[in-house]
Amino acid sequence: MAQRDYGCEITVPSANAVLSPDRRFCWTGQGTYSLYRHGPLPGPRTLEGVSRLVLFAAGEPMTADALDYCLKQLGYRYNVASLKNAIRNSEYIRWQQDGRWAHALGQDAEAELRHGIPVVPAGRREAWMRLRDTLAGELRCLMTQRQAKLRGLGAPHRFGLYWDEQPGERLLV
């Protein structure tokens, strides 16, 4: 656009240097930014931050595969191994014995999340609640969509993989 509109060429590193600190642009992966209206969440600049926000909004634990599906549907681009490392190394996200990952819920956890990840300005509680509730609705739809796709695969052991993610059924990390 800079070339087309202003006749000057901007290199990718220069564009990243300008976009990365500007909170109007949402981080969607290494050196990639987008607008909130295109799916990514405002505020987080890491996979750990995005995962925290999604797990908090979901209000329930998720498997790494389910979290990966939701993040990719929201427009994030990354390597699955990077996601698994990010959630494993997070001091806020905990692995449960049923194979799912959880974020603490409640007012204290919400305050810590909002302090650590500036999703909306501190004084805009209504904007935060609207974003959180909108994200929760999107996540419910995405999880329903994912379950339908998994059911469409046929037998849960098809291709030598175990697709059924009922709590307690799978102890893979």
Backbone bond lengths (Angstrom), bond angles and torsions (degrees), N, CA, C in turn:
res aa  C-N    CA-C-N  psi(-1)  N-CA   C-N-CA  omega(-1)  CA-C   N-CA-C  phi
1 M - - - 1.441 - - 1.524 110.85 -
2 A 1.325 116.38 -36.62 1.469 118.79 179.49 1.521 110.19 -63.05
3 Q 1.324 115.27 -39.83 1.473 119.21 178.55 1.523 110.31 -65.53
4 R 1.312 116.00 -48.12 1.458 121.09 -178.12 1.530 112.58 -65.85
5 D 1.323 116.75 -47.50 1.464 120.79 -173.43 1.525 114.60 -83.89
6 Y 1.342 117.32 -32.55 1.464 119.85 -173.39 1.528 114.65 -123.47
7 G 1.329 116.17 -2.89 1.452 119.92 177.82 1.521 114.47 71.03
8 C 1.328 117.74 20.57 1.472 119.75 177.21 1.528 108.96 -125.94
9 E 1.314 113.97 147.67 1.453 119.55 -178.64 1.524 109.77 -101.49
10 I 1.327 115.28 131.80 1.461 121.12 179.61 1.522 107.47 -114.03
11 T 1.307 117.45 131.29 1.462 120.86 179.29 1.526 109.56 -76.87
12 V 1.313 116.53 159.49 1.460 121.69 179.89 1.528 111.13 -59.46
13 P 1.354 119.78 -46.38 1.469 118.14 178.04 1.536 112.91 -59.71
14 S 1.315 117.45 -36.90 1.468 119.93 177.94 1.524 111.09 -66.84
15 A 1.306 116.71 -42.77 1.467 120.25 178.22 1.525 110.66 -62.03
16 N 1.333 117.24 -43.17 1.465 120.87 178.33 1.518 111.58 -63.38
17 A 1.327 117.07 -38.86 1.463 120.96 179.54 1.525 111.02 -63.64
18 V 1.320 117.00 -32.08 1.461 121.01 179.32 1.526 111.12 -81.31
19 L 1.328 117.53 -41.37 1.458 121.52 -175.02 1.531 113.29 -76.85
20 S 1.320 117.90 -36.55 1.463 120.02 -171.79 1.526 114.46 -59.16
21 P 1.317 121.52 -41.63 1.468 118.19 179.49 1.533 113.88 -83.87
22 D 1.310 117.59 -11.43 1.457 121.36 -176.67 1.525 109.58 -83.26
23 R 1.323 117.06 108.72 1.466 122.16 -174.96 1.528 113.44 -69.15
24 R 1.328 117.61 -6.81 1.470 118.99 175.33 1.524 110.69 -70.95
25 F 1.325 116.33 -18.77 1.463 121.20 179.58 1.519 109.12 -105.00
26 C 1.308 116.60 135.08 1.463 123.16 -178.12 1.523 109.60 -93.24
27 W 1.313 115.59 131.52 1.461 121.87 176.85 1.531 108.34 -70.55
28 T 1.336 117.09 133.20 1.467 120.50 179.51 1.521 113.13 -126.67
29 G 1.302 116.83 4.87 1.458 121.67 -179.31 1.512 108.67 154.49
30 Q 1.303 116.59 178.37 1.454 120.96 -176.93 1.531 111.39 -56.75
31 G 1.330 116.03 113.06 1.455 121.28 177.94 1.515 114.48 66.93
32 T 1.329 117.72 21.12 1.461 121.89 -177.89 1.527 109.40 -125.79
33 Y 1.324 115.48 131.84 1.461 121.31 -179.29 1.519 109.51 -132.55
34 S 1.320 115.45 155.07 1.453 121.02 -178.18 1.520 108.23 -149.66
35 L 1.316 116.21 -176.60 1.448 121.87 176.50 1.525 109.77 -103.79
36 Y 1.316 116.75 149.29 1.467 122.77 -179.11 1.525 111.42 -53.34
37 R 1.305 117.21 -38.70 1.468 119.93 -178.23 1.526 112.72 -64.41
38 H 1.330 117.82 -13.84 1.463 121.64 178.57 1.524 112.84 -94.65
39 G 1.334 117.33 2.12 1.459 119.58 174.17 1.507 117.42 124.62
40 P 1.336 119.92 -41.23 1.467 118.26 -176.35 1.530 111.78 -70.41
41 L 1.315 115.33 162.40 1.458 121.54 -175.51 1.522 111.55 -93.83
42 P 1.318 117.35 140.17 1.465 119.53 177.87 1.524 110.04 -74.08
43 G 1.311 116.44 143.60 1.457 120.50 174.71 1.508 115.92 110.72
44 P 1.335 119.15 -68.66 1.462 119.33 -174.14 1.525 112.78 -65.43
45 R 1.322 115.03 143.65 1.459 121.48 179.06 1.530 111.88 -121.79
46 T 1.345 115.85 10.91 1.466 121.22 178.93 1.525 109.57 -141.76
47 L 1.315 116.28 162.73 1.469 120.74 175.85 1.524 111.15 -64.34
48 E 1.316 116.70 -35.78 1.458 119.62 178.11 1.525 110.01 -63.38
49 G 1.325 117.68 -44.08 1.453 121.54 179.89 1.518 112.38 -63.85
50 V 1.323 116.69 -44.06 1.461 120.92 178.39 1.525 109.79 -64.01
51 S 1.324 117.19 -41.95 1.469 121.41 179.94 1.523 110.72 -63.41
52 R 1.322 117.05 -41.73 1.467 120.82 177.57 1.522 110.72 -59.41
53 L 1.318 115.48 -46.92 1.464 120.60 -178.20 1.529 111.01 -62.46
54 V 1.321 117.02 -43.84 1.470 121.39 -179.61 1.530 110.75 -66.86
55 L 1.321 117.47 -45.41 1.467 119.80 -179.92 1.522 111.23 -64.51
56 F 1.323 117.32 -38.05 1.463 119.90 178.44 1.529 110.38 -66.17
57 A 1.322 116.59 -46.88 1.467 120.55 -178.90 1.530 111.16 -64.68
58 A 1.334 116.93 -37.14 1.470 120.49 179.90 1.522 110.81 -63.59
59 G 1.324 116.47 -32.89 1.455 120.58 178.27 1.509 114.65 75.31
60 E 1.327 116.75 6.88 1.460 121.35 178.20 1.523 109.45 -152.59
61 P 1.329 116.70 156.23 1.466 120.25 179.82 1.523 112.11 -64.06
62 M 1.334 115.57 155.96 1.463 122.16 179.11 1.526 108.44 -137.48
63 T 1.326 115.87 152.08 1.459 119.07 171.22 1.527 108.17 -73.21
64 A 1.311 116.51 161.25 1.468 120.42 177.15 1.528 110.32 -60.96
65 D 1.324 117.00 -36.21 1.465 120.73 179.44 1.528 111.34 -66.87
66 A 1.320 117.44 -40.95 1.464 120.92 178.61 1.526 110.26 -67.22
67 L 1.324 116.87 -41.39 1.465 121.30 177.34 1.524 109.99 -62.41
68 D 1.321 116.53 -43.31 1.463 121.68 177.67 1.530 110.54 -59.04
69 Y 1.321 116.84 -45.54 1.465 120.62 -179.98 1.530 110.30 -59.48
70 C 1.318 116.81 -48.86 1.473 120.72 -177.85 1.523 111.20 -62.46
71 L 1.323 117.49 -45.00 1.465 120.05 -178.63 1.526 111.36 -63.57
72 K 1.300 116.34 -41.38 1.477 118.81 179.77 1.525 111.13 -67.54
73 Q 1.332 117.52 -35.42 1.462 120.21 176.70 1.527 111.57 -68.88
74 L 1.318 116.84 -25.94 1.466 121.19 176.97 1.531 112.03 -81.38
75 G 1.327 116.98 -5.06 1.461 120.39 174.56 1.512 116.15 107.07
76 Y 1.319 118.43 6.06 1.467 120.65 -179.63 1.520 110.24 -80.87
77 R 1.325 115.52 144.60 1.467 121.97 -179.93 1.521 109.00 -126.87
78 Y 1.328 115.42 120.95 1.456 121.56 -176.08 1.520 107.86 -166.99
79 N 1.301 116.50 173.84 1.452 123.86 175.55 1.530 107.75 -90.01
80 V 1.315 118.63 137.05 1.465 122.07 -178.61 1.527 111.13 -57.67
81 A 1.322 117.56 -37.00 1.466 120.09 178.18 1.530 110.55 -60.95
82 S 1.323 117.55 -35.00 1.466 121.00 178.06 1.525 110.32 -65.55
83 L 1.327 117.17 -39.89 1.465 120.28 177.59 1.522 110.20 -63.25
84 K 1.318 116.62 -47.31 1.467 120.03 -178.58 1.528 111.13 -62.19
85 N 1.322 117.63 -38.71 1.464 120.21 175.56 1.519 111.11 -65.06
86 A 1.320 116.80 -41.54 1.471 120.72 -178.36 1.526 111.48 -62.78
87 I 1.325 117.67 -43.28 1.458 118.52 -178.68 1.524 111.63 -76.78
88 R 1.329 117.28 -32.38 1.467 120.22 176.57 1.524 111.56 -64.57
89 N 1.326 116.43 -37.91 1.464 121.43 -175.63 1.521 113.94 -89.58
90 S 1.319 117.60 -2.01 1.465 120.86 -178.96 1.525 110.68 -73.76
91 E 1.323 115.75 137.55 1.459 118.80 174.95 1.527 111.43 -82.22
92 Y 1.327 117.94 -6.22 1.461 122.49 -177.01 1.524 113.41 -106.78
93 I 1.312 117.65 -22.85 1.461 122.00 -177.37 1.521 108.31 -102.27
94 R 1.318 115.71 129.20 1.466 121.31 -176.35 1.519 111.38 -117.36
95 W 1.332 114.69 140.11 1.454 121.51 174.79 1.516 108.50 -84.21
96 Q 1.332 116.45 138.82 1.462 121.83 178.42 1.518 109.78 -108.84
97 Q 1.300 116.09 160.44 1.460 121.68 -178.84 1.522 113.01 -62.90
98 D 1.325 118.50 -20.72 1.459 120.25 178.93 1.526 111.84 -84.32
99 G 1.348 117.43 6.25 1.459 121.38 176.10 1.513 114.37 87.69
100 R 1.330 117.07 6.66 1.456 119.86 179.79 1.530 110.20 -106.76
101 W 1.326 114.47 161.61 1.462 122.28 -179.40 1.519 108.64 -108.11
102 A 1.333 116.51 139.65 1.456 120.63 -175.63 1.522 111.06 -132.21
103 H 1.314 114.81 151.34 1.464 123.13 172.08 1.521 106.49 -116.47
104 A 1.310 117.79 141.43 1.455 120.91 177.93 1.531 109.62 -58.73
105 L 1.324 115.57 147.11 1.460 121.53 178.59 1.525 108.37 -115.21
106 G 1.305 116.55 173.20 1.456 120.84 178.59 1.519 112.07 106.72
107 Q 1.328 115.31 174.72 1.457 121.02 -174.75 1.521 113.34 -65.57
108 D 1.342 117.43 -40.47 1.470 119.77 -179.97 1.523 111.15 -65.52
109 A 1.332 116.26 -43.07 1.470 120.43 178.57 1.527 110.52 -65.16
110 E 1.323 116.42 -38.24 1.460 120.59 178.56 1.528 110.80 -65.40
111 A 1.331 116.73 -43.05 1.469 120.57 178.70 1.521 110.54 -62.43
112 E 1.337 117.66 -42.64 1.469 121.53 178.90 1.517 110.75 -64.48
113 L 1.328 116.67 -43.17 1.456 121.35 178.91 1.526 110.68 -60.70
114 R 1.317 116.77 -48.11 1.474 120.78 -179.02 1.514 111.78 -66.33
115 H 1.325 117.19 -31.71 1.461 120.34 177.31 1.533 110.66 -71.92
116 G 1.319 116.71 -43.07 1.461 122.07 -176.67 1.520 114.28 -76.61
117 I 1.327 115.88 -30.24 1.467 120.87 -178.19 1.533 107.54 -126.84
118 P 1.311 117.27 103.48 1.476 119.76 -177.15 1.527 112.49 -74.42
119 V 1.325 115.85 80.65 1.458 122.01 -178.48 1.527 109.84 -70.63
120 V 1.318 115.29 -47.96 1.465 122.57 174.95 1.525 106.89 -135.21
121 P 1.324 118.99 158.81 1.470 120.24 177.98 1.528 111.50 -55.25
122 A 1.318 115.79 149.22 1.466 122.73 -172.90 1.525 113.71 -52.56
123 G 1.308 119.36 -39.46 1.451 121.77 -176.05 1.516 115.42 -82.39
124 R 1.305 118.54 2.51 1.465 121.83 -174.46 1.530 111.27 -105.13
125 R 1.307 115.96 63.19 1.470 121.37 -177.17 1.530 112.18 -59.98
126 E 1.338 117.67 -41.36 1.467 120.00 -179.32 1.522 111.16 -62.66
127 A 1.335 116.19 -39.59 1.472 119.69 178.40 1.524 110.06 -64.07
128 W 1.335 117.28 -40.02 1.467 121.50 177.81 1.523 110.33 -62.35
129 M 1.329 116.39 -47.40 1.463 119.76 -177.61 1.525 110.80 -64.63
130 R 1.311 117.38 -38.30 1.469 121.05 178.12 1.531 110.13 -64.49
131 L 1.335 117.17 -44.73 1.468 120.60 178.88 1.521 110.51 -63.72
132 R 1.343 116.97 -46.19 1.466 121.52 -179.98 1.517 111.26 -59.77
133 D 1.330 117.30 -45.22 1.463 120.92 -178.10 1.530 111.72 -69.79
134 T 1.324 116.70 -37.58 1.468 120.58 176.39 1.522 109.97 -63.40
135 L 1.339 116.07 -45.13 1.461 120.53 178.32 1.521 110.73 -62.29
136 A 1.330 118.36 -41.61 1.468 121.49 178.88 1.526 110.44 -59.18
137 G 1.329 117.12 -42.41 1.468 120.69 178.08 1.514 111.89 -64.72
138 E 1.330 116.64 -42.28 1.473 120.44 177.84 1.517 110.79 -62.83
139 L 1.327 116.77 -40.35 1.466 120.59 -179.79 1.520 111.37 -65.49
140 R 1.333 117.29 -39.82 1.475 119.73 176.58 1.527 110.22 -60.26
141 C 1.318 116.35 -44.08 1.476 120.11 178.84 1.527 110.91 -63.71
142 L 1.332 117.10 -43.41 1.460 120.75 -179.48 1.525 111.38 -64.33
143 M 1.333 117.19 -40.16 1.461 119.87 179.72 1.530 110.90 -68.00
144 T 1.318 117.22 -36.66 1.466 120.69 175.93 1.527 109.63 -64.50
145 Q 1.313 116.31 -44.13 1.469 121.82 178.38 1.522 110.53 -61.03
146 R 1.316 116.28 -43.75 1.466 121.16 -179.41 1.530 110.73 -64.02
147 Q 1.335 116.29 -44.74 1.462 119.58 179.07 1.523 111.20 -60.47
148 A 1.333 117.31 -39.79 1.463 120.94 178.64 1.529 110.25 -63.74
149 K 1.316 117.14 -40.81 1.470 120.44 178.44 1.522 110.80 -65.66
150 L 1.318 117.22 -41.00 1.461 120.12 179.27 1.529 111.04 -65.87
151 R 1.332 116.40 -40.04 1.477 119.53 176.88 1.520 110.61 -63.48
152 G 1.314 116.62 -33.19 1.455 121.18 179.96 1.517 113.40 -68.62
153 L 1.316 116.92 -13.21 1.468 119.92 178.44 1.521 111.69 -74.21
154 G 1.309 117.11 -16.04 1.460 120.35 -179.50 1.502 110.82 97.66
155 A 1.307 116.64 -131.02 1.460 121.67 -177.66 1.525 110.48 -62.21
156 P 1.352 117.42 142.44 1.462 119.55 -178.38 1.525 114.16 -64.87
157 H 1.331 118.12 -15.14 1.462 120.84 179.68 1.525 112.03 -104.17
158 R 1.305 117.73 14.27 1.455 121.70 -178.82 1.527 110.29 -59.05
159 F 1.291 118.11 143.52 1.461 126.43 -178.98 1.523 112.40 63.42
160 G 1.331 118.49 17.70 1.453 121.14 179.07 1.517 113.63 76.02
161 L 1.316 117.76 11.17 1.467 121.63 179.78 1.513 109.63 -113.15
162 Y 1.302 116.63 154.61 1.456 121.37 179.07 1.518 108.44 -101.83
163 W 1.329 118.19 109.64 1.462 122.97 -173.45 1.516 114.01 -94.69
164 D 1.317 118.52 -17.10 1.458 120.89 -176.51 1.520 109.24 -75.78
165 E 1.335 117.03 122.87 1.465 120.25 -175.81 1.510 112.30 -113.97
166 Q 1.316 116.57 40.31 1.449 119.13 175.73 1.516 108.89 -68.84
167 P 1.337 118.71 141.63 1.467 120.78 -179.08 1.514 111.92 -53.10
168 G 1.314 116.18 136.94 1.445 121.84 177.76 1.516 114.46 84.50
169 E 1.312 118.35 -6.68 1.456 121.70 -175.94 1.509 112.49 -85.68
170 R 1.331 117.03 -24.60 1.452 119.45 -171.04 1.519 109.54 -134.97
171 L 1.307 118.13 128.17 1.451 120.82 -178.98 1.512 112.61 -110.65
172 L 1.321 117.40 24.15 1.450 121.64 178.48 1.512 110.40 -79.40
173 V 1.304 117.88 140.62 1.471 121.39 177.60 1.498 109.25 -95.29
